């Protein structure tokens, strides 16, 4: 009987690839804590995100390769885990990276108001947290913050030292919004430079923890907030949110152009308020059908999924409890979780691509 060695194990696993990333799990350093005790084999496969949508497939492939190439193995103790990676490379060469402790900054935008973007940003953040990641959420809509309503938070953030403030906590997330700092009836009429300063303060002067993701809910349109974040963060990428009708899609195309100009990769597009069925089984499509998926194909960006029109999602926003948190069993909640898994996969793909593009000496040093 041939001896089981680390070299044989790794050689057998070379043929296992992450379907999303397209690379060998061995080449990406996913095999950890390899131990051999006679004919017993123990190791961990550390995926690039706890939210990996192909985790079960990779585990199945690993077991098949071990059985095929190392029939001597009498017992395989395989642990599947996930750890989010971050390339932490500034989008802008001149950018000052204000939050290096955050692995991935993901912007959620869409150009047009009324698409349910803020509700989706919160529920995506909660979905990623429930899948095992550490997540923070920044409401960057300075003029019209909605996070206080969406989370039901009415308290004010506390100071942390002379010039820092602590983020609040909601549903396992660190959260911050201008709405937590000012009276809800106060009109916020500031010019661009003031808004830019506020965004920088939210990045630099909030004591964010070491999170896998910072989800940033952008204001409608394209302007100072988007540019300020691009200039001060190592942004991993952006998610576009649209409804199926043409007017929303036209604005999303402009948002995509803005991200292209600031060299922010678009990680994918989500179609919100998609066709759904009522309690009688009748199909409802008040905002047309399929426009988001067509737009994603035309812009050559990944399509992350359709979120069906849902009264429960709307009501949960008004009640201040994310639907993914309160009713994960609903079809719309499952659709959001599926979109979050696809988003996590796109983040991993983006980081792998950026890392492989770095000079060899820099990659080794990092």
C-alpha positions in Angstrom: 0.0 0.0 0.0 1.4 3.4 -1.0 2.2 5.9 1.7 -0.1 8.8 2.1 2.0 12.0 1.8 1.2 15.7 1.8 2.5 15.9 -1.8 0.1 13.2 -3.0 -2.8 14.8 -1.2 -2.1 18.2 -2.7 -1.5 16.7 -6.2 -4.9 15.0 -6.0 -6.6 18.2 -5.0 -5.0 20.3 -7.8 -7.9 19.2 -10.0 -10.5 20.7 -7.7 -11.4 24.2 -8.8 -13.6 26.9 -7.4 -16.3 27.1 -10.1 -16.7 30.8 -9.6 -13.1 31.7 -9.4 -11.9 29.2 -12.0 -8.7 28.4 -10.1 -7.4 25.4 -8.2 -8.1 25.4 -4.5 -4.5 24.3 -3.9 -3.1 27.2 -6.0 -5.3 29.7 -4.1 -4.0 28.4 -0.7 -7.4 27.1 0.5 -6.0 23.8 1.9 -5.1 24.4 5.6 -4.0 22.3 8.6 -3.2 19.2 6.6 -2.5 16.2 8.9 -1.9 12.5 8.2 -2.2 9.8 10.8 -1.6 6.5 9.2 -4.6 6.1 6.8 -6.5 8.9 8.4 -6.5 12.3 6.6 -7.6 15.6 8.2 -7.6 19.1 6.6 -9.6 22.3 6.2 -10.7 23.9 3.0 -10.9 27.6 3.6 -13.0 29.2 0.9 -12.8 32.9 0.0 -16.1 33.8 1.7 -18.4 32.1 4.2 -21.2 33.0 1.8 -19.7 30.8 -1.0 -22.7 29.6 -3.1 -20.7 26.6 -4.4 -19.5 25.3 -1.1 -21.3 22.0 -1.3 -20.1 21.4 -4.8 -16.5 22.0 -3.8 -16.8 19.7 -0.8 -18.3 17.0 -3.1 -15.4 17.4 -5.6 -12.8 17.2 -2.8 -14.2 13.9 -1.5 -14.4 12.5 -5.0 -10.7 13.4 -5.8 -9.5 11.9 -2.5 -11.4 8.7 -3.1 -10.2 8.4 -6.7 -6.5 9.2 -6.2 -5.9 8.0 -2.6 -7.9 4.8 -2.1 -5.6 4.1 0.9 -7.4 6.8 2.9 -9.7 5.0 5.4 -11.1 8.2 7.1 -11.3 11.7 5.8 -12.0 14.5 8.3 -12.8 17.5 6.1 -13.8 20.9 7.5 -15.2 23.5 5.2 -14.8 27.1 6.3 -14.7 30.5 4.7 -12.6 33.6 5.2 -13.2 36.8 3.3 -10.2 38.2 1.5 -9.6 41.8 0.5 -7.1 43.1 -2.1 -7.2 46.5 -0.4 -5.9 48.2 -3.5 -7.1 51.9 -4.0 -9.4 52.4 -7.0 -7.8 55.7 -7.5 -3.9 55.8 -7.5 -4.1 59.0 -5.5 -6.7 57.7 -3.0 -6.1 58.0 0.7 -7.3 54.7 2.2 -9.1 55.9 5.3 -10.5 52.5 6.5 -7.7 49.9 5.9 -9.3 47.6 8.6 -12.3 47.0 6.2 -11.5 44.2 3.7 -14.1 45.2 1.1 -16.1 48.4 0.5 -19.1 47.6 -1.7 -21.2 50.5 -3.0 -25.0 50.0 -3.6 -26.3 52.5 -6.1 -28.6 52.8 -9.1 -29.0 56.4 -10.3 -32.7 56.7 -9.7 -34.6 57.0 -6.4 -37.5 54.8 -5.5 -36.0 51.5 -6.6 -35.8 50.1 -3.1 -32.1 50.4 -3.0 -31.8 51.3 0.7 -34.0 48.4 1.7 -32.0 46.1 -0.4 -28.6 47.4 0.9 -29.7 46.7 4.5 -31.1 43.2 3.7 -28.0 42.3 1.7 -25.8 43.4 4.6 -27.9 41.3 7.0 -27.8 38.3 4.6 -24.0 38.5 4.4 -23.8 38.6 8.2 -26.1 35.6 8.6 -23.9 33.7 6.1 -21.0 34.2 8.4 -19.3 37.5 7.5 -18.6 40.5 9.6 -20.5 43.4 8.1 -20.9 47.2 8.5 -23.4 49.5 6.8 -23.0 53.1 6.0 -26.0 55.2 4.9 -24.2 57.7 2.6 -27.4 59.5 1.6 -26.6 62.7 3.5 -29.6 64.7 2.3 -32.2 61.9 2.8 -31.0 59.3 5.2 -33.3 56.3 5.6 -31.3 53.9 7.9 -33.0 55.2 11.1 -36.4 54.1 9.8 -35.2 50.9 8.2 -33.5 49.8 11.5 -35.8 51.3 14.0 -32.9 53.0 15.8 -33.6 56.3 17.6 -30.5 56.6 19.8 -27.5 58.8 19.1 -24.0 57.5 18.6 -21.6 57.9 21.5 -18.2 59.6 21.4 -15.0 57.5 21.3 -12.3 59.9 22.4 -12.1 63.5 21.4 -12.8 63.3 17.7 -14.2 59.8 17.1 -17.7 58.3 17.3 -18.8 54.7 17.7 -21.0 53.1 15.2 -24.4 51.9 16.4 -25.3 48.2 16.3 -28.3 46.7 14.6 -29.1 43.1 13.7 -25.4 42.1 14.0 -24.2 45.0 11.9 -22.2 48.1 12.7 -24.3 51.0 11.3 -23.9 54.7 10.8 -26.1 57.4 9.2 -26.5 61.2 9.2 -30.0 60.4 10.4 -28.6 59.2 13.7 -26.9 62.6 14.3 -29.5 65.2 13.3 -33.2 65.7 14.1 -35.5 63.9 11.7 -37.3 67.1 10.8 -34.1 69.1 10.1 -33.5 70.1 6.5 -30.0 69.3 5.3 -29.1 72.0 2.8 -25.4 71.7 2.3 -23.2 72.4 -0.7 -20.8 69.8 -2.3 -17.7 70.6 -0.3 -19.6 70.2 3.0 -21.0 66.9 1.9 -17.6 65.7 0.9 -16.3 66.6 4.3 -19.1 64.7 6.0 -18.4 61.5 3.9 -14.7 61.7 4.8 -15.7 62.0 8.5 -17.9 59.0 8.3 -15.0 57.0 6.9 -12.2 58.4 9.0 -13.8 59.4 12.3 -16.1 56.4 12.9 -14.4 53.6 14.8 -15.4 50.9 12.4 -14.3 47.4 13.4 -12.3 44.9 11.3 -15.1 43.9 9.0 -15.2 41.7 5.9 -17.6 44.1 4.2 -18.7 47.8 4.4 -21.9 48.1 2.5 -22.4 51.7 1.4 -25.9 52.8 0.5 -25.4 55.6 -2.0 -27.8 58.5 -2.6 -29.7 58.6 -5.9 -28.0 60.1 -8.9 -24.3 60.7 -9.4 -22.4 63.4 -7.6 -20.2 64.4 -4.7 -20.8 61.4 -2.4 -19.8 58.9 -5.0 -16.7 60.8 -6.0 -15.7 61.4 -2.4 -15.9 57.7 -1.6 -13.9 56.8 -4.8 -11.2 59.2 -3.7 -10.9 58.0 -0.1 -11.5 54.3 -0.2 -10.1 51.1 -1.7 -13.5 50.3 -3.2 -13.9 46.7 -4.2 -16.9 47.4 -6.5 -20.4 48.5 -6.8 -23.8 46.9 -7.1 -26.5 48.4 -9.3 -30.2 48.2 -8.3 -33.0 48.8 -10.8 -36.6 48.1 -11.3 -37.6 46.4 -14.6 -39.1 49.5 -16.3 -37.2 51.5 -18.9 -36.9 54.8 -16.9 -35.1 53.1 -14.1 -32.8 51.2 -16.4 -31.8 54.4 -18.2 -30.6 55.8 -15.0 -28.7 52.7 -14.1 -26.8 52.9 -17.4 -25.7 56.4 -16.4 -24.6 55.1 -13.0 -22.6 52.4 -14.7 -20.9 55.1 -16.8 -20.0 57.0 -13.6 -18.5 54.0 -12.0 -16.5 53.3 -15.1 -15.1 56.8 -15.1 -14.0 56.5 -11.5 -12.6 53.0 -12.2 -14.9 51.3 -9.8 -15.8 47.8 -11.0 -19.5 46.9 -11.2 -19.9 43.6 -9.4 -23.4 43.0 -10.6 -27.0 44.2 -11.1 -30.1 43.3 -9.0 -33.6 43.7 -10.4 -35.9 44.7 -7.6 -39.7 44.7 -7.7 -39.7 42.0 -10.2 -42.8 40.0 -11.3 -44.5 38.1 -8.5 -47.6 36.1 -7.8 -50.5 37.0 -5.6 -52.2 34.7 -3.1 -54.4 33.4 -5.9 -51.4 32.5 -8.1 -52.0 35.3 -10.5 -48.8 36.9 -12.0 -48.2 40.5 -11.1 -45.8 42.7 -13.1 -46.7 46.3 -12.5 -43.2 47.5 -13.4 -42.8 45.4 -16.6 -40.6 42.3 -16.7 -37.0 41.3 -17.5 -35.6 44.7 -18.0 -32.9 44.4 -15.4 -31.5 41.1 -16.7 -31.5 42.5 -20.3 -29.7 45.6 -19.1 -27.1 43.5 -17.2 -26.5 41.5 -20.4 -26.2 44.6 -22.5 -23.7 46.2 -20.1 -21.8 42.9 -19.7 -22.1 42.9 -15.9 -23.1 39.9 -13.8 -26.8 39.5 -13.0 -27.2 38.8 -9.3 -30.9 38.0 -9.4 -34.5 39.2 -9.2 -36.2 40.3 -6.0 -39.9 39.8 -6.4 -42.4 42.6 -5.6 -43.3 42.0 -2.0 -45.6 43.7 0.4 -43.8 41.9 3.3 -40.5 43.6 2.2 -42.1 47.0 2.1 -43.8 46.5 5.5 -40.7 45.3 7.2 -38.9 48.5 6.1 -41.6 50.6 7.7 -41.5 48.5 10.9 -37.7 48.8 11.1 -36.8 45.1 10.9 -35.0 43.7 7.8 -37.1 40.9 6.3 -34.1 38.6 5.9 -33.7 38.8 9.7 -37.4 38.6 10.6 -38.8 36.1 8.0 -35.9 34.2 6.3 -38.3 31.5 5.2 -40.2 33.8 2.7 -39.4 33.5 -1.1 -38.3 37.2 -1.3 -35.9 36.7 1.7 -34.4 33.6 0.0 -34.0 35.6 -3.2 -32.0 38.3 -1.3 -29.8 35.7 0.3 -29.1 34.1 -3.1 -28.2 37.6 -4.4 -25.9 38.1 -1.4 -24.1 34.8 -2.1 -23.6 35.8 -5.8 -22.3 39.2 -4.7 -19.8 37.5 -2.3 -18.6 35.4 -5.2 -18.1 38.4 -7.4 -16.2 40.1 -4.6 -13.9 37.1 -4.4 -13.5 37.0 -8.2 -12.7 40.8 -8.2 -10.1 40.4 -5.5 -8.4 37.4 -7.1 -8.2 39.3 -10.4 -6.8 42.4 -8.8 -4.3 40.4 -6.8 -3.1 38.5 -9.8 -2.6 41.8 -11.7 -0.1 43.1 -9.1 3.6 42.9 -9.7 5.0 39.6 -8.4 7.3 41.3 -5.8 4.4 43.3 -4.5 2.1 40.3 -4.3 4.7 38.3 -2.4 5.3 41.1 0.0 1.6 41.6 0.6 
